[in-house]
Each structure stands twice: as C-alpha cells, then as structure tokens.
Amino acid sequence: MADQVLNFNYIATRSPSSMRSTKTDWLQAWLNGEMPDALMLEQYGFQAQQFYAVVIYRPETDAITGEKLALLLQGEAARRGISGPVMAYNNAAVLFHPVEEPRQTMRLKHKTEEIREQLGVRLHNVTVCCGVGRPARGLDNLRQSFREAEDAVQMCRALRTQTRSTFFGNSSLYSLLLALKNPSELQRFCKTWLADLIEYDEQQHSELLSTLNTYFANNGNTALTAKELRIHRNTLAYRLNRIAEITRLDLDDADVRLNLHLALKARDVLSAGQLH
C-alpha cells in the first residue's frame, strides 16, 4: 500500500464533497486547511505518529509530466527502502519521506540527493531540482513542510543550484540574502572572506572552494565529504589545511565557519544574477 503513487483524481472520490474535483483542487484544499479522509490516508501509507519531510522533485523542463516523474520516484524510493507516499504534483513529484529522528537529517539529505541524481540519469540527463521541507508529524504540520519544500525547489530553479538538493534552511538563507537588494555589499562580503581562495583556485587550477562548499554541506563530516568528492581522507585533510593557510583563518572557530558558509551562499546569489 505504501508504495502506491497517489492519484488525486482517485483520492478525491473517497474524500469529502468539498474535495470532489481535480487533483490540483484536492491538494490546494489540503494546503488551505481542509483535512482528507483518515481511511484514505491510512490506505496510502500515511502513519499518524510518523515524522515525514516533504520532498519535491521538479525537472528543469516542463515536457516531463508529474505522473511519469512520480512513477520513477516511486521506484527509486522503493530501491532505497523508503516507504513514504509518492504523488504527482503538476510537473513535479512529491515524496513524503519518513524521518526517524527529526533532529538528525544527514541521512535524509544523502538519500534525497541520491534520488535526485538518479532521476536525472533516468530522464536522460535532464537536470532535476529538489526542495526539502522541515520534518513534521501530522497533516496539519506537514502543510508547512510542503510550503517549505515548494519554496526550496523554486529557489533552486531561480538560483540555478541544481547540483545539490535545496533544504528549507538554505532556502530561508537565500531569501534573506535576496531581500538585501544590495549586490555591492554582498560582493564586498564575498571578497572579504573568499577572495584569497578564489585567486588561488584560478592560479593553481585547484578545487579548494568547491571542497569547502562540500565540507559545509556535509556538516563538517570529513568521511562523508571525502566520499562525495571521491578523494582520500588524507587528501581532504591536506586541502582543509591549505584553506586555513591561504585564508589565515581558523576553521575550528564557529564564527569563521559561519562567515565562510554565508559568503559561499552569497556567491550563489550573485552568480545567479538575482540582485539588481
């Protein structure tokens, strides 16, 4: 039951009369505060006490239907033992990803990224955006997770950051940076914190900046960072030491890490040309 792709036209026939409409109307009714039938939710695998994170996958092209993407997503989720409900949503697909411990989301991050990459392969190398909402329990709370996932996937497309899934935290940070409406200040901030690394990478044809970005994306976990970069952990340690030497900064200092991470996010915003 939990593996079935949710079809909103079918669901609507089992729901209250206010939802007997198109699949978009059913979804919008739920997002607007109406509750679907409890038996229907149980049939399709929703567990009342389970935490879920809403994950939305959207290809860069509108030529791929949400139904096709949902079927591919269903298969990729099943192969990874993910039993959350899957549904089509316009030209996107939604996975309600079960989360065992909502305060520990590294597994969620890696699974969503694996699926995002594989969907791109299955779609003949079409780029797929992925937005992830905060883990929540109960249909009322999941509405907020859904909206966060929508915001994240829209931010992913706007900033062209499709090389990695966009989580609600990144989406909020990007929104804050965009709200500044001051590219010169962001440029100055980036230069203060990243100029030495950018110059070194350009001169030496190295990858210190991307290494630092991946290191932060993995919450400073060196084993995961080395695995993602496909380098030995000793090579990663060498690169991190070079970053510290070149920038003359202590990467163990929380404020230093915060500013470097912010500078990398600001650089994404500037590179996408979203500030005028």
N, C-alpha and C positions, 0 to 999 in steps of 0.2 A: 504493500500500500504506500509506504513512504517514498518509493522510488517513482511514483507516477508523476508525470508532468501535469500541473494544474491547468485545466482549461476553463477559463472564466465563463464561457457560454454554458458549459455543463454545470458548473458550480451555481450559476445564477438560478437554474431551475430548481435547486434544492435549498435556496435561501429565501428570506422574507420577500414579500412582494415588492418592496421598495428597491430590491436589487435585481428584479427580473428584467434585465436589459442587456446591453453589450458588456463584454469583458472589461472594457475601459470604465464603463459606468460602475460596475461592481467594485473595481479596485478603487475608484475615486470615492465611492460611498464609504468604503472601509477607511480610507485616508481621511475622510471628512468626519469620522467618528462613529459610523454605524458598525454594529457587530454582526459578523456572519454566523451561520448556524453552527452550533458546537459539534453536532454529529458529523457535519461535513468536514470540519477541521480535523477531527479525530480520524476520519476515513483517509485523509490525505497525509497523515503522519505528524500533524502538529501535536506536541506534548505540552500539556498545560504548565508543567513545572520546569520545562527545558529552557535554558537560555539559547537564543539564536542571535546571530548577526546577519542583517540583510546585506546581501552581496549582489550588485547589479553589474552584469557584463553587457557591453554595448560595442558592436563593431564600428569602425570608422566609416563604413559605407552603409547606406540605408537599403541596399539591394538584398541584404540578408534578412529574412523575416525573423521575428521573435520566436515563432514556433520552431523553426529549424534550429535556431541557436539554443533553445530550451532543450531540445532532444539531444544535442551534442553535450550540453552542460550536464544533463541528467546522466549520460554515460560517463563523463569524466568524474563527476562526483561519486558515482557508484564504484568506480575503479579504485577510489581512494577511501572507500568505506564511509562516505559522508551520506547520511540517510535523510537529510533535511528536504522539505518540499521544494520542488522546482516549478517555475511557471514562466510563461511567455508574458512580456510586458512591452507593448508597442514593438519597436525594433530592437528590443533588448530581452535579456532573460534574467530572472531573479532566482537566487538560491537562498533559502533560509538555512544558514549554516549553523548546525548545533555547536555550542561552545560549552565545554565542561566547566571551565574556570574563567569567568568574565574579566578577571584582573590579570590574566596571563594570556595574551593574544598572539604570541610569536608563532605558535602552530597555525593559527588562523591565517596569519599573514603569509606564511610559506605555502599553505595549501591553496589559498586564493591565487597566489602568483603562479604556482604550478599550473593551475587550471587555466588561468588567463593565457599563459604561453602556449599551452596545448590547444586551446580553442583557436588561437591564431594559426597554428600549424594545420589543424583540421579544416580550417577555412581557406587553405592555400595561401598562407602567409598574410592574411588580412590582419591589420592591427586592431587589437581589441582593448578598449578601455574598461577599467574595473573600478567600481566605487564600493566602499565598505562602510557600513554603519556601525555604531556602538552596540555591543551585545546587550540584549534586553530580554525580559521574560514577560509573557502575556501580550495579547494582541494590541491592547491599548498602548503599551510601551514600545511595541515593535513599529508603530507608526512613526515614531521619532527616528528609529534606526533606519526605516525606509527613506525618510526625507534626507537623513544624513548621507545615505548611500547615493541618492539622486544628486545631491549637491556635489558629492565627491566625484562621481562619474562625469558630471558636467564640467567641473573644474579640470579634470583630467583631459577632456577634449579641448577646453579653452586654452590650456597652458601647454598642450602637446607633451604631456608627461606620461605617454602610454607605455613607456618602458618599464613601468612598475605600477602595481595597484595603488590607488589613492585611498587612504583611510580617512575617516572623519576628522582625525586630528590634523592631518596635512591640509585637508580641505578648509578647515577653520583658519589655519595659519595663512594659507594662500589668500583667503578672503580678507583677512586683516591687512596683509601686505598690499593687496589691490586697493583697499579703502584709503590707503595713504595718499594716493594720487600725486605722488611726488617722486618721479623717477630719478631726479638728480640726487636726492637724499639716499635712495636705495643704492644708487651707483657708488656713492661715497662710502656707504656702509660696506658694500661688497669689496671695494678696493681696499679698505682698511684691513679686512680680515682675510681676503683671498688673493690679493694681487701677487704676492710672492710665489704662491703655489701655481697660479695661472702662468706666470712668467717662466717658472721652472719647467712646467709641463711642456710649454711651447718650445723652449730651447732644447730640452733633453728628450722630447717625444715620449715622455713618461705618462703615467696614469695616476698620479697622486691625488688629484682632485676627485676622480671617479672612485678611487679607493676609499677616500674619506667619506664620500656620499654613501657608499655601500656599507661602510662600517657603522655609520649613524643609522641607516635603515635597518640594520640588524641589532640595534640597541647596544652596540659595543661588544657584541659576541664575536670573538675572534675566530672561533671554529666555524660558525655559520658564514662569516664574511669571507674567510679563505675558501670555503666550499663554493660559494656563489661566484667568486672571482676566479675559481679554478687555479689557485696558486697554493703553494705550501705555506703552512702557518709561519715558518721562519721568514719567508718572503714577505708576508703581511707585516710581521713584526719589524722587519727592515724598513718597509715603506712608512709605517707609522712613526718610526724613529726619524726618518728623513723629513716627514711632515713637521714634526716637532722642531727639528734643527732648522729647517728653512724658515718657518714662521716665528721661531724663537718663542714658542708658546708651550705651555704645559697641558697636554691633552687629558691629564687626570683632574684638572681644575674644572669644576662644573660650569662656572661662568664662561670659561674659554670654549668648552664644548657647545654651550648654548649659543654663543655668538657665531661660532663657525657653522653650526647647523642652520641658524637663521640666515646667515649670509648665503648658504647654498640654496635655500628656498627662495630668497630674494632674487638670486641669479636666475632661477627658473622663471620667475615672473617677468624679469627684464628681458630674458631671451625670447619669451613668447610675444613680446611687444604689446602687452595688455595695458600698459600705463601710457598716458598721453599728457 
